[in-house]
Each structure stands twice: as structure tokens, then as C-alpha cells.
Amino acid sequence: MKKYILNNKKIMNNKKRCSWAKTKHYIKYHDLFWGKPNHDENYLFKLLCLETQSVGLGFSVILSKEQEYEKAFDFNDIKKISQMNENDIDKIMKQHNVIKYKAKIKAIILNAKAYFNLVKVYRSLDNYLWSKTNFKILKNKPSTTENDLSKKIAKELKKFGFKFIGSVTVFSYLQAIGIYDDHEKNCYLNTNKKMK
């Protein structure tokens, strides 16, 4: 499974990027992962969990702690995460440099359980997400932070049991996994595709 932070990967500094890609972690995330279509099931679940951890915080904070989340949770084994308990949560709080908010740590476990509720209906998270756009990549108008689709998905995910899920979080997630291609006009990764 891919990781966001590839410390041995050289990033070009002379590129024009989206205006939000300013910090070290954001630049690597932007250049290597953000907006690139992804269908890896474990990656999709992991990123969804990290997006929920960023609620109320900047996502750069979560990126800086990504390796700690990797140590705390085996994102290659969603079933294992779903079986974690209160003792595991307490250990994570004590042993790993993650966001020290118990409800958010517990949310990852609850989201793993919710994941299996979802795949019973849609076969996979990947199929569920991409089917919402008929497996097409879409573009949004600049400065959009949520739309009807993100509201619909947030509502449905909550019904499956997902926690810390809102319309804005879902919208950001859809951008991150490439369902939305929203690189800014002057960004070197902008595809100039026709808006839909």
C-alpha cells in the first residue's frame, strides 16, 4: 500500500502548485498523491480515516503524524482494526504520537466496522465511491468545499456507521483520491479538462 510521506523522494522546488501546498508535507502529498485516481482498497480506507482525524485541525498536522498512525493501526488489515478494543485504544494513546483525542482513535475502529457494513452492500469501498460518478473523474469550480454529492455520501456513510464524517470532509476526500480533479488553474498538475 502506498504511503504519503516518502522522505527519500526528491521534490522539484521550481514548480507552481496549488496555493495550499506550502509546507513540506503538503508539497509531497500534493505532488505524489493528491488528486491522482486511486483504487487501492486499503489506501482508500486509510485516507478516509486520516481525513476524519483532521476534523477541526489542518490536514498537515495529520500528515506529520502519519507514520505514528501506521504504527498504531495496520491499515493493510482492516479486519484486525475492526477487532481492536478499549485496551488497544489506551495503548495507542500512551505509546503513539497520534491525536490525543480518544473519540477520534475509537472512530478509526468504528469506521473499520462500518467499512464491512458498506462492503456487504457495495462489494468494496472503491466500487461504492467511484460508482457515484459513474466511474468518471469530475472537476469543480474553484473554492468549492462541498456539494450535493459530498452531502449525499456523508449521509450514507453515517448510516453505515462511519464517524467524524461530514460533507466538507467527504468533499476533501473525493479530491484527494482523484474522483475530483481540482488542481488549481496555475498548478503544474492541472489537466485543463472540461468542467462537468
CORKA-V835824 format. One record per pair of residues at least 6 apart in sequence whose ideal C-beta (glycine too) atoms are under 8 Angstrom apart, sorted by the first residue. I is the first residue (numbers start at 1). J is the second residue. Records with the same first field share a line. If there is no record, write none. Layout:
# CORKA-V835824
I->J ; J
This chain:
# CORKA-V835824
1->40 ; 42 ; 43 ; 46 ; 75 ; 76
2->33 ; 38 ; 40 ; 43
3->66 ; 70
4->25 ; 28 ; 29 ; 32 ; 33 ; 63 ; 66
5->25 ; 28 ; 29 ; 63 ; 66 ; 67
6->28 ; 32
9->28 ; 32
11->27 ; 28 ; 31
12->31
15->31 ; 188
16->186 ; 187 ; 188
17->27 ; 30 ; 31 ; 187 ; 188 ; 189
18->30 ; 183 ; 184 ; 187 ; 189
19->184
20->26 ; 30
21->27 ; 29 ; 30 ; 31 ; 34
23->60
25->60 ; 63 ; 64
26->59 ; 60 ; 63
29->63
30->189
31->189
33->176
34->175 ; 176
35->175 ; 176 ; 178 ; 180 ; 181 ; 182 ; 183 ; 189
36->178
37->137 ; 177 ; 178 ; 179
38->44 ; 47 ; 177 ; 178
39->126 ; 130
40->126
41->124 ; 125 ; 126
42->75 ; 76 ; 78
43->75
44->125 ; 126 ; 129 ; 177
45->75 ; 78 ; 111 ; 112 ; 115 ; 125
46->75
47->173 ; 176 ; 177
48->111 ; 125 ; 162 ; 173
49->69 ; 73 ; 75 ; 107 ; 108 ; 111
50->59 ; 62 ; 63 ; 66 ; 69
51->59 ; 169 ; 172 ; 173 ; 176
52->104 ; 107 ; 108 ; 111 ; 162 ; 163 ; 164 ; 165 ; 169
53->62 ; 69 ; 98 ; 99 ; 104 ; 107 ; 108 ; 164
54->61 ; 62 ; 169
55->104 ; 164 ; 166 ; 169
57->99
59->172
61->99
62->69 ; 99
65->97 ; 98 ; 99
68->96 ; 97 ; 98
69->96 ; 98
71->96
72->92 ; 95 ; 96 ; 98 ; 105
73->81 ; 84 ; 92 ; 108
74->80 ; 81
75->81
78->112 ; 115 ; 116
79->112 ; 116
81->108 ; 109 ; 112
82->109 ; 112 ; 113 ; 115 ; 116
84->109 ; 112
88->109
89->102 ; 105 ; 106 ; 109
92->98 ; 105
93->100 ; 102 ; 105
98->105
99->105
103->163
104->164
106->163
107->163 ; 164
110->161 ; 162 ; 163
111->161 ; 162 ; 163
113->161
114->157 ; 160 ; 161 ; 162 ; 163
115->125
117->160 ; 161
118->125 ; 128 ; 157 ; 160
119->125 ; 128
121->128
122->128 ; 131
129->153 ; 174 ; 177 ; 179
130->179
132->149 ; 152 ; 153 ; 179
133->149 ; 179
136->196
137->178 ; 179 ; 180 ; 181 ; 193
138->179 ; 180 ; 181 ; 196
139->180 ; 181 ; 182 ; 193 ; 194 ; 195 ; 196
140->147 ; 180 ; 182 ; 195
141->195
142->184 ; 185
144->171 ; 182
145->168 ; 171 ; 172
146->167 ; 168 ; 170 ; 171
147->171
149->174
150->167 ; 168 ; 170 ; 171 ; 174
151->167 ; 170
153->170 ; 174
154->165 ; 166 ; 167 ; 169 ; 170
157->165 ; 170
158->165
171->180
174->180
175->182
181->191 ; 193
183->189 ; 190 ; 191
184->190
